[in-house]
Amino acid sequence: MDKLKALYTPFLKLFDKIRLYLDKKNHIEESVVGGIDIDLDQLYEDPEIAKSLQQRYIKTMDDIEKLKEKYKAIINEITAMQRIELMSGRGKAELEKLCKVYSETLVKKGEFKDKISGQGLRTVDYLEQYEDQMDKIIDMMKGHEKNQSMVKQDLAYLESEKSELLYQNSRLKNAYKFVKNAFITVAILTALAAFILTIFFFVNKKPILLEAMISMVAIIVATVWVYIFRRYLVYEISKNQKMMKRTIELTNKTKIKYINNQSVIDYQCKKYRIDSSEMLELRWENYKNRMHAERQYKNISNSIAAMMSDIEDLLEKNGINEVDFILDHMDYFATEKGRKMLLEKYIIKKEELYLNLQKAERESGMMNLVLTNYKSHVSHEKGKEK
């Protein structure tokens, strides 16, 4: 009986090993399949399934490397935070002070950056070449525009005066025509009166001295009035013509002056890319404001660089190399409460990364076993074919 038992015992052990291997294989394959949706029944028959599994395996290995790098980085960051807590009270106070000032300075830097970007595109940079004389240029343009405004007023006044003189000239000429007609009328009436008086004298044989005297006085008065008014109209017409000539000459001179001034203004507008001195003044103000903001931005950047250097020196003295991490989380390191919050947050993050890393390593191990079995199966099938 012992001999029989000794004979079949090795076979039983071999059978148990095969059964355990198959159970383990099925367990591994089922776990992997649950992650990438592979049909196990077709795994050894369809090369595309194995190819998909191989791609998943490569991706998982890449993910593992990335997770390891992140895990290593977060361990270093947690270590840095723990070392900060081990610093002396004076060192932590100095770090908190630097962090607060650094954070406030960053806010100011952002404000000046917004001011600079708020100026829009750099459309006023060309004013830099006129920076030393821009105030004089603006005053000169204002002088030209003020002079042009006065010339416009003079031109408008002369045009108005010209229109008024034309209207007066028209009225004077009409009056002159009326006087001329009145003079002819007086002459006709004089002749008619003389004719009527002559008829009365010769036909009725009556004295006409009184009538003749009255007629003579009336004719003399009418003639004198017509003569005086005519002389007045001639004088006014002559005066109007002289004033019209003077007005036309002044208008022409003013127009020439207007054209010359406008040419100067147009040249300046084209040169400085504006349409008025007001626009140039506004652009100059915008330029100065932006230059001031840029200088402030540069000064703040230099201050930030100096503070970064001070923070780096302080951390290096205490054996802390994670300077960039601390600078990126400056608000947390400005207070003890903030440091505790950040440490708790990163401990949770570390645990999550650790779990994800373990899961990825398990999956990669399972997939590696399945792929190894698949390759063995393929090699075995090729050997059978030979």
C-alpha positions as CSV (number, residue, x, y, z in Angstrom):
1,M,0.0,0.0,0.0
2,D,2.8,2.3,0.8
3,K,4.5,1.5,-2.5
4,L,1.2,2.3,-4.4
5,K,0.9,5.6,-2.5
6,A,4.5,6.4,-3.3
7,L,3.7,5.8,-7.0
8,Y,0.6,8.1,-7.4
9,T,1.7,10.8,-4.9
10,P,3.9,12.6,-7.5
11,F,1.1,12.5,-10.0
12,L,-1.3,14.0,-7.4
13,K,1.1,16.8,-6.6
14,L,1.5,17.5,-10.4
15,F,-2.2,17.6,-10.8
16,D,-2.6,20.0,-7.9
17,K,0.0,22.3,-9.4
18,I,-1.7,22.3,-12.7
19,R,-5.0,23.0,-11.1
20,L,-3.6,25.9,-9.0
21,Y,-1.9,27.3,-12.0
22,L,-5.1,27.2,-14.0
23,D,-7.1,28.8,-11.2
24,K,-4.5,31.5,-10.8
25,K,-4.4,32.1,-14.6
26,N,-8.2,32.4,-14.7
27,H,-8.2,34.7,-11.7
28,I,-5.5,36.9,-13.3
29,E,-7.3,36.9,-16.7
30,E,-10.6,37.8,-15.2
31,S,-9.1,40.7,-13.3
32,V,-7.5,42.1,-16.4
33,V,-10.5,41.5,-18.5
34,G,-12.6,43.5,-16.0
35,G,-10.3,46.5,-16.7
36,I,-10.0,46.4,-20.5
37,D,-13.0,44.4,-21.7
38,I,-11.3,41.3,-23.3
39,D,-13.1,38.1,-24.3
40,L,-11.0,35.3,-22.7
41,D,-12.5,32.7,-24.9
42,Q,-11.0,34.4,-27.9
43,L,-7.7,35.6,-26.4
44,Y,-5.7,32.8,-27.9
45,E,-7.5,32.8,-31.2
46,D,-7.7,36.6,-32.0
47,P,-4.3,38.4,-32.2
48,E,-6.1,41.8,-32.1
49,I,-7.2,41.1,-28.5
50,A,-3.6,40.4,-27.5
51,K,-2.5,43.5,-29.4
52,S,-5.1,45.6,-27.5
53,L,-3.8,44.1,-24.2
54,Q,-0.2,44.9,-25.1
55,Q,-1.1,48.5,-25.8
56,R,-2.9,48.7,-22.5
57,Y,0.1,47.2,-20.8
58,I,2.5,49.8,-22.3
59,K,0.2,52.6,-21.4
60,T,-0.1,51.3,-17.8
61,M,3.7,51.1,-17.5
62,D,3.9,54.7,-18.7
63,D,1.2,55.7,-16.1
64,I,3.2,53.9,-13.4
65,E,6.3,55.9,-14.2
66,K,4.4,59.1,-14.1
67,L,2.7,58.1,-10.8
68,K,6.1,57.2,-9.4
69,E,7.4,60.6,-10.3
70,K,4.4,62.4,-8.8
71,Y,4.6,60.2,-5.7
72,K,8.3,61.0,-5.3
73,A,7.6,64.7,-5.8
74,I,4.8,64.8,-3.3
75,I,6.9,62.9,-0.7
76,N,9.6,65.6,-1.2
77,E,7.1,68.3,-0.8
78,I,5.6,66.8,2.4
79,T,9.1,66.4,3.7
80,A,9.8,70.1,3.0
81,M,6.7,71.1,4.8
82,Q,7.6,68.9,7.8
83,R,11.1,70.4,7.8
84,I,9.6,73.9,7.9
85,E,7.7,73.0,11.0
86,L,11.0,71.9,12.5
87,M,12.6,75.3,11.9
88,S,13.2,77.7,14.8
89,G,10.5,80.2,15.7
90,R,12.6,83.0,14.4
91,G,13.1,81.2,11.1
92,K,9.4,80.5,10.7
93,A,8.5,84.1,11.5
94,E,11.0,85.3,8.9
95,L,9.6,82.9,6.3
96,E,6.0,84.0,7.1
97,K,6.9,87.6,6.8
98,L,8.7,87.0,3.5
99,C,5.7,85.0,2.2
100,K,3.2,87.7,3.1
101,V,5.2,90.4,1.5
102,Y,5.9,88.2,-1.5
103,S,2.1,87.5,-1.9
104,E,1.2,91.1,-1.6
105,T,3.8,92.1,-4.1
106,L,2.5,89.5,-6.5
107,V,-0.9,91.1,-6.2
108,K,0.5,94.5,-7.0
109,K,2.4,93.1,-9.9
110,G,-0.8,91.6,-11.3
111,E,-2.5,95.0,-10.9
112,F,0.2,96.8,-12.9
113,K,0.2,94.0,-15.5
114,D,-3.5,94.6,-15.9
115,K,-2.9,98.3,-16.3
116,I,-0.3,97.6,-19.0
117,S,-2.5,95.1,-20.8
118,G,-5.5,97.5,-20.3
119,Q,-3.7,100.0,-22.6
120,G,-4.5,97.6,-25.5
121,L,-2.0,97.1,-28.3
122,R,1.2,99.0,-28.2
123,T,-0.1,101.6,-30.7
124,V,1.6,104.6,-29.0
125,D,5.1,103.3,-28.9
126,Y,6.0,105.6,-31.8
127,L,5.7,108.5,-29.3
128,E,8.9,107.4,-27.6
129,Q,11.0,109.1,-30.3
130,Y,9.3,112.4,-29.5
131,E,9.4,111.9,-25.7
132,D,11.8,114.8,-24.9
133,Q,9.8,117.3,-26.9
134,M,6.3,116.0,-26.8
135,D,5.0,118.8,-24.4
136,K,6.3,121.4,-26.8
137,I,4.8,119.6,-29.7
138,I,1.4,119.5,-28.0
139,D,1.6,123.2,-27.1
140,M,2.6,124.0,-30.7
141,M,-0.4,122.0,-32.1
142,K,-2.7,123.7,-29.6
143,G,-1.4,127.1,-30.8
144,H,-2.0,126.2,-34.5
145,E,-5.5,124.9,-33.7
146,K,-6.3,128.1,-31.7
147,N,-5.0,130.3,-34.5
148,Q,-7.0,128.2,-37.0
149,S,-10.1,128.7,-34.9
150,M,-9.6,132.4,-34.9
151,V,-9.0,132.4,-38.6
152,K,-12.3,130.5,-39.1
153,Q,-14.1,133.1,-37.0
154,D,-12.6,135.9,-39.1
155,L,-13.5,134.1,-42.3
156,A,-17.1,133.6,-41.1
157,Y,-17.3,137.3,-40.1
158,L,-15.9,138.4,-43.5
159,E,-18.3,136.2,-45.3
160,S,-21.2,137.6,-43.3
161,E,-20.0,141.1,-43.9
162,K,-19.7,140.4,-47.6
163,S,-23.2,139.1,-47.8
164,E,-24.5,142.2,-45.9
165,L,-22.6,144.5,-48.3
166,L,-24.1,142.6,-51.3
167,Y,-27.6,143.1,-49.8
168,Q,-26.9,146.8,-49.2
169,N,-25.5,147.2,-52.7
170,S,-28.7,145.7,-54.1
171,R,-30.9,148.0,-52.1
172,L,-28.8,151.1,-53.0
173,K,-29.0,150.3,-56.7
174,N,-32.7,149.9,-56.5
175,A,-33.0,153.2,-54.7
176,Y,-30.8,154.8,-57.3
177,K,-33.1,153.5,-60.1
178,F,-36.0,154.9,-58.1
179,V,-34.3,158.4,-57.8
180,K,-33.5,158.3,-61.5
181,N,-37.1,157.6,-62.4
182,A,-38.2,160.3,-59.9
183,F,-35.9,162.8,-61.6
184,I,-37.5,162.0,-65.0
185,T,-40.9,162.2,-63.4
186,V,-40.1,165.7,-62.0
187,A,-38.9,166.8,-65.4
188,I,-42.1,165.6,-67.1
189,L,-44.3,167.2,-64.4
190,T,-42.3,170.5,-64.8
191,A,-43.0,170.5,-68.5
192,L,-46.6,169.5,-68.0
193,A,-47.1,172.3,-65.4
194,A,-45.5,174.9,-67.7
195,F,-47.8,173.7,-70.6
196,I,-50.9,173.9,-68.5
197,L,-50.1,177.3,-67.1
198,T,-49.4,178.6,-70.6
199,I,-52.7,177.4,-71.8
200,F,-54.5,179.0,-68.8
201,F,-52.6,182.3,-69.5
202,F,-53.3,182.5,-73.2
203,V,-56.8,181.0,-73.3
204,N,-58.5,182.4,-70.2
205,K,-56.5,185.7,-70.2
206,K,-56.1,185.3,-66.4
207,P,-52.9,186.0,-64.3
208,I,-51.1,182.9,-63.3
209,L,-48.3,184.4,-61.2
210,L,-49.5,182.6,-58.0
211,E,-49.9,179.3,-59.7
212,A,-46.6,179.7,-61.4
213,M,-44.8,180.5,-58.1
214,I,-46.4,177.5,-56.4
215,S,-45.5,175.2,-59.2
216,M,-42.0,176.6,-59.4
217,V,-41.4,176.1,-55.6
218,A,-42.7,172.6,-55.8
219,I,-40.6,171.8,-58.8
220,I,-37.5,173.3,-57.1
221,V,-38.1,171.4,-53.9
222,A,-38.6,168.1,-55.8
223,T,-35.6,168.7,-57.9
224,V,-33.4,169.5,-54.9
225,W,-34.6,166.5,-53.1
226,V,-34.0,164.2,-56.1
227,Y,-30.5,165.7,-56.6
228,I,-29.5,165.5,-52.9
229,F,-30.8,161.9,-52.6
230,R,-29.1,160.9,-55.8
231,R,-25.8,162.4,-54.6
232,Y,-26.2,160.4,-51.3
233,L,-26.9,157.2,-53.2
234,V,-23.9,157.7,-55.5
235,Y,-21.7,158.2,-52.4
236,E,-23.1,155.2,-50.6
237,I,-22.8,153.0,-53.7
238,S,-19.2,154.1,-54.1
239,K,-18.5,153.5,-50.4
240,N,-20.2,150.1,-50.6
241,Q,-18.0,149.1,-53.6
242,K,-14.9,150.1,-51.8
243,M,-15.9,148.2,-48.7
244,M,-16.8,145.2,-50.9
245,K,-13.4,145.3,-52.5
246,R,-11.7,145.5,-49.1
247,T,-13.8,142.7,-47.8
248,I,-13.0,140.5,-50.8
249,E,-9.3,141.2,-50.4
250,L,-9.4,140.4,-46.6
251,T,-11.4,137.3,-47.4
252,N,-8.9,136.1,-49.9
253,K,-6.0,136.7,-47.5
254,T,-7.8,135.0,-44.7
255,K,-8.6,132.0,-46.9
256,I,-4.9,131.7,-47.8
257,K,-4.0,131.9,-44.2
258,Y,-6.6,129.3,-43.4
259,I,-5.2,127.0,-46.1
260,N,-1.6,127.4,-44.8
261,N,-2.7,126.8,-41.2
262,Q,-4.7,123.7,-42.3
263,S,-1.7,122.4,-44.2
264,V,0.5,122.6,-41.1
265,I,-2.2,121.0,-39.0
266,D,-2.7,118.2,-41.5
267,Y,1.0,117.5,-41.7
268,Q,1.2,117.3,-37.9
269,C,-1.8,115.0,-37.7
270,K,-0.3,112.7,-40.3
271,K,3.1,112.8,-38.6
272,Y,1.8,112.0,-35.2
273,R,-1.1,109.7,-36.4
274,I,-3.8,111.8,-34.8
275,D,-6.7,114.1,-35.8
276,S,-6.3,116.8,-33.2
277,S,-4.1,118.0,-30.4
278,E,-6.6,116.5,-27.9
279,M,-6.0,113.1,-29.3
280,L,-2.3,113.6,-29.2
281,E,-2.6,114.8,-25.6
282,L,-4.7,111.7,-24.6
283,R,-2.2,109.4,-26.4
284,W,0.6,111.0,-24.6
285,E,-1.1,110.6,-21.3
286,N,-1.8,106.9,-22.1
287,Y,1.9,106.5,-23.1
288,K,3.1,108.1,-19.9
289,N,0.7,106.1,-17.7
290,R,1.8,102.8,-19.4
291,M,5.5,103.8,-19.1
292,H,4.9,104.5,-15.4
293,A,3.1,101.2,-15.0
294,E,5.9,99.3,-16.8
295,R,8.6,100.9,-14.6
296,Q,6.6,100.0,-11.5
297,Y,6.1,96.5,-12.9
298,K,9.9,96.2,-13.5
299,N,10.7,97.5,-10.0
300,I,8.2,95.0,-8.5
301,S,9.7,92.2,-10.6
302,N,13.1,93.1,-9.2
303,S,11.7,93.2,-5.7
304,I,10.1,89.8,-6.2
305,A,13.4,88.4,-7.5
306,A,15.2,89.7,-4.4
307,M,12.5,88.2,-2.1
308,M,12.7,84.9,-4.0
309,S,16.5,84.9,-3.4
310,D,16.0,85.7,0.3
311,I,13.4,82.9,0.6
312,E,15.7,80.4,-1.2
313,D,18.6,81.3,1.1
314,L,16.5,80.9,4.2
315,L,15.2,77.5,3.0
316,E,18.7,76.2,2.0
317,K,20.0,77.1,5.4
318,N,17.4,74.7,6.8
319,G,18.1,72.0,4.3
320,I,15.0,72.6,2.2
321,N,15.3,72.4,-1.6
322,E,11.7,72.5,-2.7
323,V,11.8,76.3,-3.3
324,D,9.5,76.4,-6.3
325,F,6.9,74.4,-4.5
326,I,6.9,76.9,-1.6
327,L,6.8,79.9,-3.9
328,D,3.8,78.4,-5.8
329,H,1.9,78.0,-2.5
330,M,3.1,81.2,-0.9
331,D,-0.3,82.1,0.7
332,Y,-0.3,78.8,2.6
333,F,3.1,79.3,4.0
334,A,2.3,82.8,5.2
335,T,0.5,81.4,8.3
336,E,0.7,78.3,10.5
337,K,-2.9,77.5,9.8
338,G,-2.3,77.6,6.1
339,R,0.7,75.3,6.4
340,K,-1.4,72.7,8.3
341,M,-4.1,72.9,5.7
342,L,-1.6,72.3,2.9
343,L,0.1,69.5,4.7
344,E,-3.2,67.7,5.3
345,K,-4.2,68.2,1.7
346,Y,-0.9,66.7,0.4
347,I,-1.1,63.8,2.8
348,I,-4.5,62.9,1.4
349,K,-3.1,63.4,-2.1
350,K,-0.1,61.1,-1.3
351,E,-2.4,58.3,-0.1
352,E,-4.5,58.6,-3.3
353,L,-1.4,58.5,-5.4
354,Y,-0.1,55.5,-3.5
355,L,-3.4,53.6,-4.0
356,N,-3.4,54.5,-7.7
357,L,0.2,53.3,-8.0
358,Q,-0.6,50.0,-6.3
359,K,-3.6,49.5,-8.5
360,A,-1.6,50.2,-11.7
361,E,1.2,47.9,-10.6
362,R,-1.2,45.1,-9.9
363,E,-2.8,45.5,-13.3
364,S,0.5,45.6,-15.0
365,G,1.6,42.4,-13.2
366,M,-1.6,40.7,-14.2
367,M,-1.3,41.8,-17.8
368,N,2.3,40.7,-17.9
369,L,1.3,37.2,-16.8
370,V,-1.5,37.0,-19.4
371,L,0.8,38.3,-22.2
372,T,3.6,35.8,-21.1
373,N,1.1,33.0,-21.2
374,Y,-0.1,34.2,-24.6
375,K,3.4,34.3,-26.0
376,S,4.1,30.8,-24.6
377,H,0.9,29.6,-26.2
378,V,1.8,31.1,-29.5
379,S,5.3,29.6,-29.4
380,H,3.9,26.2,-28.5
381,E,1.4,26.4,-31.4
382,K,4.2,27.3,-33.8
383,G,6.3,24.4,-32.5
384,K,3.4,22.0,-33.1
385,E,3.0,23.2,-36.6
386,K,6.7,22.5,-37.3
